[in-house]
Amino acid sequence: MVTRMKNRAATWVHLVFATIIVLAVPLQVYFIASYFSGAGESALDAHSFTGGIVVHGSELIVFLSSLVAFWGLWKWVGWSFLLLLLGTVQIFLAPPEDDRASGWIHGLHGLGALLVFLLAAWLAYRDARLLGLMQPRADMA
C-alpha cells in the first residue's frame, strides 16, 4: 500500500482516538439501555459523560490529528471533519431534559450514533492499513 500519510505519529494518534470512539459508542448504547431499563440516573450520567467528553473529545482529536497526518490530502481530512460534524449534530439531536417532545426528531440521535460508529471504524481500519498493522489478504485461490 502506498503511504499517503504526512506524519506517522499523527496517524497513530488518529488511529488511537478513532478506536476509542469505536469502543465508547457501544458503551453509550449499553448505558442508555440500562437507564431505560430502570438502572437510574447514574446510567444516564454515564451515557452523557461517555458521549459528551470521551466520544466528542475523541472526535475533535481525530480531526485535529488528521490535519497533521494528512495535510494536503483534503479528502482524507474531510472524512475526519465529517466525523466531528456528525458528533456535533448528535449533541443537538439528544432530547433536552425539560422537553421530551419531538421524539421522532430526537430518535435520530440513535441513528447518528450508528453513523459515528461506522465512520470511526472505517477511519481506524484505514489508519491500521496505512501504518502496516494489517496486511492485505493473500489470494486464497
Disulfide bonds with the S-S distance in Angstrom:
none
